[in-house]
Amino acid sequence: MKKVLLGIAMLAMIVGCTKYASQEQLDELQAREDAVTSLKEEVKDMQTEKASLIDEKADKEATIEELETEISNLEKGL
């Protein structure tokens, strides 16, 4: 009888440890999923910022061209 109870107790401990390990794995998986979600949001924000910087660059290049044309016209007038 003692051996049966000891066996049941050991089995309960093994099952308990397995559940703990499984919960630990689930927690790790959730943490990784949260990290992936966060990184995806960061990438989206960076893509938006990149698009904005590309537009700003195009505007500045257009301004530079206008100024270069104006300088060229002024030099021709001298």
PDB file of N, CA, C and O in Angstrom, chain B, residues numbered from 101:
ATOM      1  N   MET B 101       0.837  -1.193   0.000  1.00  0.00           N
ATOM      2  CA  MET B 101       0.000   0.000   0.000  1.00  0.00           C
ATOM      3  C   MET B 101       0.877   1.251   0.000  1.00  0.00           C
ATOM      4  O   MET B 101       0.598   2.221  -0.705  1.00  0.00           O
ATOM      5  N   LYS B 102       1.957   1.212   0.814  1.00  0.00           N
ATOM      6  CA  LYS B 102       2.847   2.365   0.867  1.00  0.00           C
ATOM      7  C   LYS B 102       3.500   2.588  -0.491  1.00  0.00           C
ATOM      8  O   LYS B 102       3.676   3.727  -0.923  1.00  0.00           O
ATOM      9  N   LYS B 103       3.857   1.495  -1.160  1.00  0.00           N
ATOM     10  CA  LYS B 103       4.479   1.626  -2.479  1.00  0.00           C
ATOM     11  C   LYS B 103       3.506   2.238  -3.482  1.00  0.00           C
ATOM     12  O   LYS B 103       3.905   3.040  -4.326  1.00  0.00           O
ATOM     13  N   VAL B 104       2.266   1.871  -3.392  1.00  0.00           N
ATOM     14  CA  VAL B 104       1.238   2.424  -4.292  1.00  0.00           C
ATOM     15  C   VAL B 104       1.076   3.907  -4.036  1.00  0.00           C
ATOM     16  O   VAL B 104       1.029   4.697  -4.978  1.00  0.00           O
ATOM     17  N   LEU B 105       0.990   4.298  -2.764  1.00  0.00           N
ATOM     18  CA  LEU B 105       0.858   5.716  -2.424  1.00  0.00           C
ATOM     19  C   LEU B 105       2.097   6.498  -2.852  1.00  0.00           C
ATOM     20  O   LEU B 105       1.997   7.611  -3.368  1.00  0.00           O
ATOM     21  N   LEU B 106       3.263   5.898  -2.628  1.00  0.00           N
ATOM     22  CA  LEU B 106       4.512   6.553  -3.042  1.00  0.00           C
ATOM     23  C   LEU B 106       4.538   6.702  -4.564  1.00  0.00           C
ATOM     24  O   LEU B 106       4.953   7.734  -5.090  1.00  0.00           O
ATOM     25  N   GLY B 107       4.091   5.663  -5.256  1.00  0.00           N
ATOM     26  CA  GLY B 107       4.035   5.724  -6.722  1.00  0.00           C
ATOM     27  C   GLY B 107       3.078   6.791  -7.199  1.00  0.00           C
ATOM     28  O   GLY B 107       3.377   7.524  -8.143  1.00  0.00           O
ATOM     29  N   ILE B 108       1.923   6.884  -6.549  1.00  0.00           N
ATOM     30  CA  ILE B 108       0.941   7.917  -6.913  1.00  0.00           C
ATOM     31  C   ILE B 108       1.503   9.301  -6.634  1.00  0.00           C
ATOM     32  O   ILE B 108       1.322  10.224  -7.429  1.00  0.00           O
ATOM     33  N   ALA B 109       2.189   9.444  -5.496  1.00  0.00           N
ATOM     34  CA  ALA B 109       2.787  10.739  -5.153  1.00  0.00           C
ATOM     35  C   ALA B 109       3.845  11.129  -6.181  1.00  0.00           C
ATOM     36  O   ALA B 109       3.906  12.282  -6.607  1.00  0.00           O
ATOM     37  N   MET B 110       4.673  10.175  -6.574  1.00  0.00           N
ATOM     38  CA  MET B 110       5.712  10.459  -7.572  1.00  0.00           C
ATOM     39  C   MET B 110       5.085  10.812  -8.911  1.00  0.00           C
ATOM     40  O   MET B 110       5.543  11.728  -9.595  1.00  0.00           O
ATOM     41  N   LEU B 111       4.042  10.089  -9.282  1.00  0.00           N
ATOM     42  CA  LEU B 111       3.342  10.378 -10.531  1.00  0.00           C
ATOM     43  C   LEU B 111       2.730  11.778 -10.493  1.00  0.00           C
ATOM     44  O   LEU B 111       2.791  12.510 -11.481  1.00  0.00           O
ATOM     45  N   ALA B 112       2.149  12.143  -9.372  1.00  0.00           N
ATOM     46  CA  ALA B 112       1.567  13.482  -9.215  1.00  0.00           C
ATOM     47  C   ALA B 112       2.634  14.554  -9.343  1.00  0.00           C
ATOM     48  O   ALA B 112       2.394  15.595  -9.954  1.00  0.00           O
ATOM     49  N   MET B 113       3.818  14.312  -8.771  1.00  0.00           N
ATOM     50  CA  MET B 113       4.918  15.284  -8.870  1.00  0.00           C
ATOM     51  C   MET B 113       5.382  15.419 -10.316  1.00  0.00           C
ATOM     52  O   MET B 113       5.652  16.523 -10.789  1.00  0.00           O
ATOM     53  N   ILE B 114       5.473  14.285 -11.015  1.00  0.00           N
ATOM     54  CA  ILE B 114       5.899  14.325 -12.422  1.00  0.00           C
ATOM     55  C   ILE B 114       4.886  15.090 -13.262  1.00  0.00           C
ATOM     56  O   ILE B 114       5.256  15.933 -14.079  1.00  0.00           O
ATOM     57  N   VAL B 115       3.623  14.795 -13.058  1.00  0.00           N
ATOM     58  CA  VAL B 115       2.567  15.493 -13.803  1.00  0.00           C
ATOM     59  C   VAL B 115       2.592  16.978 -13.467  1.00  0.00           C
ATOM     60  O   VAL B 115       2.448  17.819 -14.355  1.00  0.00           O
ATOM     61  N   GLY B 116       2.772  17.302 -12.200  1.00  0.00           N
ATOM     62  CA  GLY B 116       2.843  18.702 -11.781  1.00  0.00           C
ATOM     63  C   GLY B 116       4.017  19.419 -12.417  1.00  0.00           C
ATOM     64  O   GLY B 116       3.886  20.558 -12.865  1.00  0.00           O
ATOM     65  N   CYS B 117       5.162  18.758 -12.457  1.00  0.00           N
ATOM     66  CA  CYS B 117       6.346  19.354 -13.087  1.00  0.00           C
ATOM     67  C   CYS B 117       6.137  19.532 -14.582  1.00  0.00           C
ATOM     68  O   CYS B 117       6.571  20.524 -15.167  1.00  0.00           O
ATOM     69  N   THR B 118       5.473  18.566 -15.190  1.00  0.00           N
ATOM     70  CA  THR B 118       5.200  18.664 -16.619  1.00  0.00           C
ATOM     71  C   THR B 118       4.271  19.844 -16.904  1.00  0.00           C
ATOM     72  O   THR B 118       4.476  20.590 -17.861  1.00  0.00           O
ATOM     73  N   LYS B 119       3.264  19.998 -16.074  1.00  0.00           N
ATOM     74  CA  LYS B 119       2.366  21.139 -16.245  1.00  0.00           C
ATOM     75  C   LYS B 119       3.121  22.439 -16.051  1.00  0.00           C
ATOM     76  O   LYS B 119       2.893  23.404 -16.781  1.00  0.00           O
ATOM     77  N   TYR B 120       4.021  22.477 -15.072  1.00  0.00           N
ATOM     78  CA  TYR B 120       4.809  23.685 -14.818  1.00  0.00           C
ATOM     79  C   TYR B 120       5.699  23.997 -16.007  1.00  0.00           C
ATOM     80  O   TYR B 120       5.791  25.142 -16.450  1.00  0.00           O
ATOM     81  N   ALA B 121       6.345  22.974 -16.510  1.00  0.00           N
ATOM     82  CA  ALA B 121       7.214  23.173 -17.670  1.00  0.00           C
ATOM     83  C   ALA B 121       6.387  23.636 -18.867  1.00  0.00           C
ATOM     84  O   ALA B 121       6.814  24.511 -19.619  1.00  0.00           O
ATOM     85  N   SER B 122       5.217  23.055 -19.040  1.00  0.00           N
ATOM     86  CA  SER B 122       4.372  23.455 -20.160  1.00  0.00           C
ATOM     87  C   SER B 122       3.923  24.899 -20.002  1.00  0.00           C
ATOM     88  O   SER B 122       3.896  25.641 -20.984  1.00  0.00           O
ATOM     89  N   GLN B 123       3.573  25.312 -18.800  1.00  0.00           N
ATOM     90  CA  GLN B 123       3.178  26.701 -18.573  1.00  0.00           C
ATOM     91  C   GLN B 123       4.362  27.629 -18.812  1.00  0.00           C
ATOM     92  O   GLN B 123       4.206  28.716 -19.367  1.00  0.00           O
ATOM     93  N   GLU B 124       5.539  27.196 -18.392  1.00  0.00           N
ATOM     94  CA  GLU B 124       6.750  27.996 -18.620  1.00  0.00           C
ATOM     95  C   GLU B 124       6.994  28.150 -20.123  1.00  0.00           C
ATOM     96  O   GLU B 124       7.362  29.227 -20.592  1.00  0.00           O
ATOM     97  N   GLN B 125       6.791  27.081 -20.859  1.00  0.00           N
ATOM     98  CA  GLN B 125       6.953  27.142 -22.304  1.00  0.00           C
ATOM     99  C   GLN B 125       5.905  28.052 -22.936  1.00  0.00           C
ATOM    100  O   GLN B 125       6.206  28.809 -23.859  1.00  0.00           O
ATOM    101  N   LEU B 126       4.675  27.976 -22.435  1.00  0.00           N
ATOM    102  CA  LEU B 126       3.619  28.856 -22.939  1.00  0.00           C
ATOM    103  C   LEU B 126       3.934  30.320 -22.653  1.00  0.00           C
ATOM    104  O   LEU B 126       3.703  31.189 -23.494  1.00  0.00           O
ATOM    105  N   ASP B 127       4.458  30.582 -21.473  1.00  0.00           N
ATOM    106  CA  ASP B 127       4.841  31.950 -21.121  1.00  0.00           C
ATOM    107  C   ASP B 127       5.954  32.453 -22.038  1.00  0.00           C
ATOM    108  O   ASP B 127       5.929  33.600 -22.485  1.00  0.00           O
ATOM    109  N   GLU B 128       6.931  31.587 -22.312  1.00  0.00           N
ATOM    110  CA  GLU B 128       8.032  31.956 -23.209  1.00  0.00           C
ATOM    111  C   GLU B 128       7.512  32.213 -24.618  1.00  0.00           C
ATOM    112  O   GLU B 128       7.930  33.162 -25.281  1.00  0.00           O
ATOM    113  N   LEU B 129       6.596  31.357 -25.068  1.00  0.00           N
ATOM    114  CA  LEU B 129       5.998  31.537 -26.389  1.00  0.00           C
ATOM    115  C   LEU B 129       5.242  32.860 -26.459  1.00  0.00           C
ATOM    116  O   LEU B 129       5.357  33.588 -27.445  1.00  0.00           O
ATOM    117  N   GLN B 130       4.479  33.172 -25.430  1.00  0.00           N
ATOM    118  CA  GLN B 130       3.729  34.432 -25.394  1.00  0.00           C
ATOM    119  C   GLN B 130       4.679  35.622 -25.415  1.00  0.00           C
ATOM    120  O   GLN B 130       4.426  36.616 -26.096  1.00  0.00           O
ATOM    121  N   ALA B 131       5.763  35.516 -24.671  1.00  0.00           N
ATOM    122  CA  ALA B 131       6.752  36.601 -24.646  1.00  0.00           C
ATOM    123  C   ALA B 131       7.362  36.807 -26.024  1.00  0.00           C
ATOM    124  O   ALA B 131       7.577  37.940 -26.455  1.00  0.00           O
ATOM    125  N   ARG B 132       7.636  35.714 -26.707  1.00  0.00           N
ATOM    126  CA  ARG B 132       8.201  35.825 -28.059  1.00  0.00           C
ATOM    127  C   ARG B 132       7.184  36.393 -29.042  1.00  0.00           C
ATOM    128  O   ARG B 132       7.531  37.197 -29.907  1.00  0.00           O
ATOM    129  N   GLU B 133       5.940  35.977 -28.910  1.00  0.00           N
ATOM    130  CA  GLU B 133       4.891  36.525 -29.781  1.00  0.00           C
ATOM    131  C   GLU B 133       4.722  38.023 -29.538  1.00  0.00           C
ATOM    132  O   GLU B 133       4.536  38.792 -30.482  1.00  0.00           O
ATOM    133  N   ASP B 134       4.785  38.432 -28.278  1.00  0.00           N
ATOM    134  CA  ASP B 134       4.698  39.859 -27.949  1.00  0.00           C
ATOM    135  C   ASP B 134       5.874  40.624 -28.551  1.00  0.00           C
ATOM    136  O   ASP B 134       5.709  41.736 -29.051  1.00  0.00           O
ATOM    137  N   ALA B 135       7.060  40.020 -28.499  1.00  0.00           N
ATOM    138  CA  ALA B 135       8.249  40.657 -29.066  1.00  0.00           C
ATOM    139  C   ALA B 135       8.101  40.799 -30.580  1.00  0.00           C
ATOM    140  O   ALA B 135       8.461  41.833 -31.144  1.00  0.00           O
ATOM    141  N   VAL B 136       7.577  39.775 -31.234  1.00  0.00           N
ATOM    142  CA  VAL B 136       7.375  39.828 -32.682  1.00  0.00           C
ATOM    143  C   VAL B 136       6.365  40.921 -33.034  1.00  0.00           C
ATOM    144  O   VAL B 136       6.579  41.688 -33.973  1.00  0.00           O
ATOM    145  N   THR B 137       5.278  40.989 -32.287  1.00  0.00           N
ATOM    146  CA  THR B 137       4.268  42.018 -32.523  1.00  0.00           C
ATOM    147  C   THR B 137       4.868  43.409 -32.360  1.00  0.00           C
ATOM    148  O   THR B 137       4.612  44.306 -33.163  1.00  0.00           O
ATOM    149  N   SER B 138       5.655  43.575 -31.328  1.00  0.00           N
ATOM    150  CA  SER B 138       6.306  44.858 -31.076  1.00  0.00           C
ATOM    151  C   SER B 138       7.263  45.219 -32.208  1.00  0.00           C
ATOM    152  O   SER B 138       7.296  46.364 -32.659  1.00  0.00           O
ATOM    153  N   LEU B 139       8.033  44.247 -32.660  1.00  0.00           N
ATOM    154  CA  LEU B 139       8.968  44.505 -33.761  1.00  0.00           C
ATOM    155  C   LEU B 139       8.233  44.825 -35.054  1.00  0.00           C
ATOM    156  O   LEU B 139       8.683  45.671 -35.827  1.00  0.00           O
ATOM    157  N   LYS B 140       7.110  44.163 -35.299  1.00  0.00           N
ATOM    158  CA  LYS B 140       6.318  44.466 -36.498  1.00  0.00           C
ATOM    159  C   LYS B 140       5.813  45.903 -36.451  1.00  0.00           C
ATOM    160  O   LYS B 140       5.830  46.600 -37.466  1.00  0.00           O
ATOM    161  N   GLU B 141       5.367  46.348 -35.285  1.00  0.00           N
ATOM    162  CA  GLU B 141       4.910  47.735 -35.134  1.00  0.00           C
ATOM    163  C   GLU B 141       6.063  48.705 -35.352  1.00  0.00           C
ATOM    164  O   GLU B 141       5.894  49.755 -35.971  1.00  0.00           O
ATOM    165  N   GLU B 142       7.240  48.343 -34.837  1.00  0.00           N
ATOM    166  CA  GLU B 142       8.410  49.195 -35.010  1.00  0.00           C
ATOM    167  C   GLU B 142       8.798  49.295 -36.484  1.00  0.00           C
ATOM    168  O   GLU B 142       9.149  50.372 -36.965  1.00  0.00           O
ATOM    169  N   VAL B 143       8.734  48.176 -37.196  1.00  0.00           N
ATOM    170  CA  VAL B 143       9.040  48.173 -38.626  1.00  0.00           C
ATOM    171  C   VAL B 143       8.036  49.049 -39.379  1.00  0.00           C
ATOM    172  O   VAL B 143       8.419  49.817 -40.262  1.00  0.00           O
ATOM    173  N   LYS B 144       6.757  48.932 -39.032  1.00  0.00           N
ATOM    174  CA  LYS B 144       5.724  49.747 -39.682  1.00  0.00           C
ATOM    175  C   LYS B 144       5.991  51.237 -39.452  1.00  0.00           C
ATOM    176  O   LYS B 144       5.888  52.043 -40.377  1.00  0.00           O
ATOM    177  N   ASP B 145       6.334  51.593 -38.217  1.00  0.00           N
ATOM    178  CA  ASP B 145       6.661  52.986 -37.907  1.00  0.00           C
ATOM    179  C   ASP B 145       7.873  53.454 -38.697  1.00  0.00           C
ATOM    180  O   ASP B 145       7.896  54.581 -39.192  1.00  0.00           O
ATOM    181  N   MET B 146       8.874  52.602 -38.818  1.00  0.00           N
ATOM    182  CA  MET B 146      10.087  52.964 -39.557  1.00  0.00           C
ATOM    183  C   MET B 146       9.795  53.119 -41.049  1.00  0.00           C
ATOM    184  O   MET B 146      10.368  53.987 -41.707  1.00  0.00           O
ATOM    185  N   GLN B 147       8.905  52.281 -41.584  1.00  0.00           N
ATOM    186  CA  GLN B 147       8.533  52.406 -42.999  1.00  0.00           C
ATOM    187  C   GLN B 147       7.803  53.717 -43.243  1.00  0.00           C
ATOM    188  O   GLN B 147       8.010  54.364 -44.269  1.00  0.00           O
ATOM    189  N   THR B 148       6.958  54.106 -42.313  1.00  0.00           N
ATOM    190  CA  THR B 148       6.251  55.382 -42.427  1.00  0.00           C
ATOM    191  C   THR B 148       7.244  56.532 -42.368  1.00  0.00           C
ATOM    192  O   THR B 148       7.158  57.477 -43.153  1.00  0.00           O
ATOM    193  N   GLU B 149       8.186  56.450 -41.437  1.00  0.00           N
ATOM    194  CA  GLU B 149       9.209  57.493 -41.314  1.00  0.00           C
ATOM    195  C   GLU B 149      10.072  57.545 -42.568  1.00  0.00           C
ATOM    196  O   GLU B 149      10.428  58.629 -43.032  1.00  0.00           O
ATOM    197  N   LYS B 150      10.411  56.386 -43.117  1.00  0.00           N
ATOM    198  CA  LYS B 150      11.217  56.326 -44.339  1.00  0.00           C
ATOM    199  C   LYS B 150      10.492  57.032 -45.483  1.00  0.00           C
ATOM    200  O   LYS B 150      11.092  57.825 -46.209  1.00  0.00           O
ATOM    201  N   ALA B 151       9.209  56.744 -45.640  1.00  0.00           N
ATOM    202  CA  ALA B 151       8.424  57.368 -46.707  1.00  0.00           C
ATOM    203  C   ALA B 151       8.400  58.883 -46.532  1.00  0.00           C
ATOM    204  O   ALA B 151       8.504  59.632 -47.504  1.00  0.00           O
ATOM    205  N   SER B 152       8.263  59.322 -45.296  1.00  0.00           N
ATOM    206  CA  SER B 152       8.258  60.753 -45.009  1.00  0.00           C
ATOM    207  C   SER B 152       9.611  61.387 -45.356  1.00  0.00           C
ATOM    208  O   SER B 152       9.666  62.477 -45.927  1.00  0.00           O
ATOM    209  N   LEU B 153      10.690  60.698 -45.008  1.00  0.00           N
ATOM    210  CA  LEU B 153      12.025  61.218 -45.315  1.00  0.00           C
ATOM    211  C   LEU B 153      12.296  61.243 -46.816  1.00  0.00           C
ATOM    212  O   LEU B 153      12.969  62.145 -47.315  1.00  0.00           O
ATOM    213  N   ILE B 154      11.769  60.250 -47.534  1.00  0.00           N
ATOM    214  CA  ILE B 154      11.929  60.243 -48.992  1.00  0.00           C
ATOM    215  C   ILE B 154      11.207  61.445 -49.601  1.00  0.00           C
ATOM    216  O   ILE B 154      11.732  62.100 -50.501  1.00  0.00           O
ATOM    217  N   ASP B 155      10.001  61.731 -49.104  1.00  0.00           N
ATOM    218  CA  ASP B 155       9.263  62.908 -49.584  1.00  0.00           C
ATOM    219  C   ASP B 155      10.022  64.185 -49.264  1.00  0.00           C
ATOM    220  O   ASP B 155      10.121  65.079 -50.105  1.00  0.00           O
ATOM    221  N   GLU B 156      10.559  64.277 -48.052  1.00  0.00           N
ATOM    222  CA  GLU B 156      11.318  65.462 -47.640  1.00  0.00           C
ATOM    223  C   GLU B 156      12.559  65.627 -48.507  1.00  0.00           C
ATOM    224  O   GLU B 156      12.905  66.744 -48.892  1.00  0.00           O
ATOM    225  N   LYS B 157      13.228  64.521 -48.816  1.00  0.00           N
ATOM    226  CA  LYS B 157      14.419  64.560 -49.670  1.00  0.00           C
ATOM    227  C   LYS B 157      14.054  65.079 -51.060  1.00  0.00           C
ATOM    228  O   LYS B 157      14.759  65.918 -51.622  1.00  0.00           O
ATOM    229  N   ALA B 158      12.945  64.574 -51.609  1.00  0.00           N
ATOM    230  CA  ALA B 158      12.506  65.014 -52.933  1.00  0.00           C
ATOM    231  C   ALA B 158      12.211  66.511 -52.938  1.00  0.00           C
ATOM    232  O   ALA B 158      12.562  67.207 -53.890  1.00  0.00           O
ATOM    233  N   ASP B 159      11.570  67.009 -51.886  1.00  0.00           N
ATOM    234  CA  ASP B 159      11.283  68.440 -51.781  1.00  0.00           C
ATOM    235  C   ASP B 159      12.577  69.255 -51.733  1.00  0.00           C
ATOM    236  O   ASP B 159      12.690  70.292 -52.386  1.00  0.00           O
ATOM    237  N   LYS B 160      13.539  68.782 -50.962  1.00  0.00           N
ATOM    238  CA  LYS B 160      14.811  69.507 -50.841  1.00  0.00           C
ATOM    239  C   LYS B 160      15.601  69.469 -52.141  1.00  0.00           C
ATOM    240  O   LYS B 160      16.257  70.446 -52.504  1.00  0.00           O
ATOM    241  N   GLU B 161      15.536  68.330 -52.847  1.00  0.00           N
ATOM    242  CA  GLU B 161      16.217  68.251 -54.142  1.00  0.00           C
ATOM    243  C   GLU B 161      15.589  69.206 -55.149  1.00  0.00           C
ATOM    244  O   GLU B 161      16.294  69.821 -55.949  1.00  0.00           O
ATOM    245  N   ALA B 162      14.263  69.332 -55.112  1.00  0.00           N
ATOM    246  CA  ALA B 162      13.572  70.273 -56.004  1.00  0.00           C
ATOM    247  C   ALA B 162      13.981  71.705 -55.673  1.00  0.00           C
ATOM    248  O   ALA B 162      14.197  72.511 -56.578  1.00  0.00           O
ATOM    249  N   THR B 163      14.089  72.027 -54.384  1.00  0.00           N
ATOM    250  CA  THR B 163      14.523  73.362 -53.968  1.00  0.00           C
ATOM    251  C   THR B 163      15.944  73.628 -54.444  1.00  0.00           C
ATOM    252  O   THR B 163      16.250  74.725 -54.912  1.00  0.00           O
ATOM    253  N   ILE B 164      16.806  72.633 -54.326  1.00  0.00           N
ATOM    254  CA  ILE B 164      18.192  72.785 -54.785  1.00  0.00           C
ATOM    255  C   ILE B 164      18.231  73.052 -56.281  1.00  0.00           C
ATOM    256  O   ILE B 164      18.975  73.921 -56.735  1.00  0.00           O
ATOM    257  N   GLU B 165      17.437  72.315 -57.055  1.00  0.00           N
ATOM    258  CA  GLU B 165      17.390  72.533 -58.503  1.00  0.00           C
ATOM    259  C   GLU B 165      16.916  73.942 -58.835  1.00  0.00           C
ATOM    260  O   GLU B 165      17.459  74.595 -59.725  1.00  0.00           O
ATOM    261  N   GLU B 166      15.896  74.405 -58.112  1.00  0.00           N
ATOM    262  CA  GLU B 166      15.390  75.769 -58.344  1.00  0.00           C
ATOM    263  C   GLU B 166      16.481  76.795 -58.033  1.00  0.00           C
ATOM    264  O   GLU B 166      16.677  77.746 -58.789  1.00  0.00           O
ATOM    265  N   LEU B 167      17.179  76.600 -56.932  1.00  0.00           N
ATOM    266  CA  LEU B 167      18.241  77.538 -56.559  1.00  0.00           C
ATOM    267  C   LEU B 167      19.405  77.499 -57.552  1.00  0.00           C
ATOM    268  O   LEU B 167      19.984  78.534 -57.880  1.00  0.00           O
ATOM    269  N   GLU B 168      19.740  76.302 -58.024  1.00  0.00           N
ATOM    270  CA  GLU B 168      20.811  76.190 -59.017  1.00  0.00           C
ATOM    271  C   GLU B 168      20.425  76.887 -60.317  1.00  0.00           C
ATOM    272  O   GLU B 168      21.252  77.540 -60.954  1.00  0.00           O
ATOM    273  N   THR B 169      19.160  76.742 -60.703  1.00  0.00           N
ATOM    274  CA  THR B 169      18.673  77.419 -61.909  1.00  0.00           C
ATOM    275  C   THR B 169      18.727  78.931 -61.721  1.00  0.00           C
ATOM    276  O   THR B 169      19.149  79.662 -62.618  1.00  0.00           O
ATOM    277  N   GLU B 170      18.302  79.387 -60.561  1.00  0.00           N
ATOM    278  CA  GLU B 170      18.333  80.821 -60.262  1.00  0.00           C
ATOM    279  C   GLU B 170      19.766  81.351 -60.263  1.00  0.00           C
ATOM    280  O   GLU B 170      20.021  82.436 -60.785  1.00  0.00           O
ATOM    281  N   ILE B 171      20.690  80.607 -59.692  1.00  0.00           N
ATOM    282  CA  ILE B 171      22.102  81.013 -59.682  1.00  0.00           C
ATOM    283  C   ILE B 171      22.628  81.073 -61.099  1.00  0.00           C
ATOM    284  O   ILE B 171      23.329  82.016 -61.467  1.00  0.00           O
ATOM    285  N   SER B 172      22.291  80.067 -61.899  1.00  0.00           N
ATOM    286  CA  SER B 172      22.743  80.030 -63.299  1.00  0.00           C
ATOM    287  C   SER B 172      22.202  81.228 -64.059  1.00  0.00           C
ATOM    288  O   SER B 172      22.932  81.854 -64.827  1.00  0.00           O
ATOM    289  N   ASN B 173      20.936  81.554 -63.857  1.00  0.00           N
ATOM    290  CA  ASN B 173      20.325  82.708 -64.535  1.00  0.00           C
ATOM    291  C   ASN B 173      20.993  84.006 -64.071  1.00  0.00           C
ATOM    292  O   ASN B 173      21.226  84.902 -64.882  1.00  0.00           O
ATOM    293  N   LEU B 174      21.299  84.116 -62.788  1.00  0.00           N
ATOM    294  CA  LEU B 174      21.973  85.312 -62.288  1.00  0.00           C
ATOM    295  C   LEU B 174      23.374  85.431 -62.873  1.00  0.00           C
ATOM    296  O   LEU B 174      23.818  86.529 -63.207  1.00  0.00           O
ATOM    297  N   GLU B 175      24.070  84.306 -62.996  1.00  0.00           N
ATOM    298  CA  GLU B 175      25.430  84.347 -63.563  1.00  0.00           C
ATOM    299  C   GLU B 175      25.394  84.732 -65.044  1.00  0.00           C
ATOM    300  O   GLU B 175      26.294  85.418 -65.528  1.00  0.00           O
ATOM    301  N   LYS B 176      24.374  84.298 -65.753  1.00  0.00           N
ATOM    302  CA  LYS B 176      24.225  84.672 -67.164  1.00  0.00           C
ATOM    303  C   LYS B 176      23.942  86.157 -67.319  1.00  0.00           C
ATOM    304  O   LYS B 176      24.332  86.781 -68.306  1.00  0.00           O
ATOM    305  N   GLY B 177      23.260  86.711 -66.327  1.00  0.00           N
ATOM    306  CA  GLY B 177      22.908  88.135 -66.364  1.00  0.00           C
ATOM    307  C   GLY B 177      24.089  89.048 -66.071  1.00  0.00           C
ATOM    308  O   GLY B 177      24.037  90.233 -66.398  1.00  0.00           O
ATOM    309  N   LEU B 178      25.146  88.532 -65.469  1.00  0.00           N
ATOM    310  CA  LEU B 178      26.307  89.354 -65.129  1.00  0.00           C
ATOM    311  C   LEU B 178      27.145  89.583 -66.297  1.00  0.00           C
ATOM    312  O   LEU B 178      28.171  90.256 -66.199  1.00  0.00           O
TER     313      LEU B 178
END
